[in-house]
Amino acid sequence: MFKIKRMKTILALLLLIPSLSYSYCYQPSPPWSKPIKPSVPWCVNEWNNTHTCSDWEIESYYSDISNYNYEVESYVNDLQNYLYDAEDYVRCEINSLNY
């Protein structure tokens, strides 16, 4: 008699576990901040499309632009992952309604 009661309790707990796993939906958070585009060096005249910059200043600016492009690419990937996580969250919330 005691074994049957314990088996019923265990069976009830096992049946309850899947519903507990679906009861909490992880809400994703968006990426923290957008990349900041580097400013054009002071020695560049954008109006005339000329510059009086040294090679070091130009190379430094190009390096900053490369880093910015990498950060933008990373940010876009983070946004895409956020979108996938948000879709999963919506599915989880819908499934938790048990309709």
Backbone torsions as a table, in degrees:
resi	resn	phi	psi	omega
1	MET	NA	-42.7	-178.8
2	PHE	-65.7	-38.2	179.8
3	LYS	-65.8	-39.8	179.7
4	ILE	-65.5	-40.4	179.3
5	LYS	-65.5	-41.1	179.5
6	ARG	-67.1	-39.1	179.0
7	MET	-65.3	-38.3	177.2
8	LYS	-64.4	-40.3	178.5
9	THR	-64.7	-44.3	179.3
10	ILE	-64.6	-43.1	178.6
11	LEU	-61.8	-41.4	178.3
12	ALA	-63.7	-41.5	177.9
13	LEU	-65.5	-41.5	178.7
14	LEU	-64.2	-36.0	177.1
15	LEU	-71.9	-26.8	-179.3
16	LEU	-80.2	-28.5	-175.4
17	ILE	-59.0	-47.8	179.6
18	PRO	-59.5	-37.7	-179.9
19	SER	-70.5	-29.6	176.5
20	LEU	-70.3	-34.5	-178.6
21	SER	-69.3	-27.3	179.0
22	TYR	-90.8	-4.9	-174.1
23	SER	-77.1	-20.7	179.2
24	TYR	-112.4	124.3	177.9
25	CYS	-108.8	127.0	179.9
26	TYR	-75.9	117.4	179.4
27	GLN	-88.2	117.5	-177.5
28	PRO	-72.6	156.9	175.2
29	SER	-114.0	142.8	-177.8
30	PRO	-70.9	164.9	176.1
31	PRO	-56.8	149.1	-172.3
32	TRP	-66.4	-52.0	-175.0
33	SER	-150.5	155.2	177.0
34	LYS	-80.7	152.5	174.7
35	PRO	-67.4	150.3	179.6
36	ILE	-103.2	123.5	-178.9
37	LYS	-68.7	134.2	179.3
38	PRO	-67.9	146.6	179.5
39	SER	-81.5	152.1	179.0
40	VAL	-68.5	138.5	-179.9
41	PRO	-59.1	152.8	-178.1
42	TRP	-61.2	-24.2	-175.0
43	CYS	-85.7	2.8	178.9
44	VAL	-99.1	129.4	175.6
45	ASN	-100.5	100.6	-176.2
46	GLU	-70.1	-25.8	-178.6
47	TRP	-67.3	-45.3	-178.3
48	ASN	-95.8	-4.4	-175.5
49	ASN	58.4	44.5	177.9
50	THR	-130.6	169.9	176.6
51	HIS	-152.0	158.8	175.2
52	THR	-122.8	28.7	-174.8
53	CYS	-82.1	152.8	171.9
54	SER	-77.4	165.2	178.5
55	ASP	-59.9	-37.9	-179.9
56	TRP	-61.7	-43.7	-179.8
57	GLU	-63.9	-40.9	179.2
58	ILE	-66.9	-45.7	179.1
59	GLU	-63.3	-37.8	177.8
60	SER	-64.8	-41.6	178.2
61	TYR	-64.6	-43.7	177.4
62	TYR	-62.1	-37.6	176.9
63	SER	-64.4	-42.4	177.4
64	ASP	-62.7	-38.9	178.4
65	ILE	-65.9	-41.6	177.8
66	SER	-61.9	-43.7	177.5
67	ASN	-62.9	-40.7	178.5
68	TYR	-61.9	-44.3	178.8
69	ASN	-61.4	-39.7	177.0
70	TYR	-63.8	-43.2	179.3
71	GLU	-64.7	-38.0	177.9
72	VAL	-64.5	-44.6	178.5
73	GLU	-60.4	-43.4	178.1
74	SER	-64.2	-41.6	179.3
75	TYR	-63.5	-41.9	178.5
76	VAL	-62.6	-42.0	177.2
77	ASN	-62.7	-41.6	177.8
78	ASP	-62.7	-40.1	177.5
79	LEU	-64.8	-40.4	178.9
80	GLN	-64.1	-42.8	177.2
81	ASN	-63.5	-37.9	176.9
82	TYR	-61.9	-41.0	178.4
83	LEU	-62.2	-45.4	178.1
84	TYR	-62.5	-43.1	178.9
85	ASP	-64.8	-36.7	178.6
86	ALA	-66.6	-39.2	176.5
87	GLU	-62.2	-43.2	177.5
88	ASP	-62.2	-39.8	179.5
89	TYR	-63.2	-43.9	179.6
90	VAL	-62.9	-44.4	177.7
91	ARG	-59.9	-42.6	-179.9
92	CYS	-62.5	-44.6	179.5
93	GLU	-63.5	-40.9	178.4
94	ILE	-64.3	-43.9	-179.8
95	ASN	-66.3	-29.0	-178.9
96	SER	-73.7	-13.5	179.0
97	LEU	-72.1	-23.0	178.0
98	ASN	51.2	50.0	178.5
99	TYR	-92.9	NA	NA
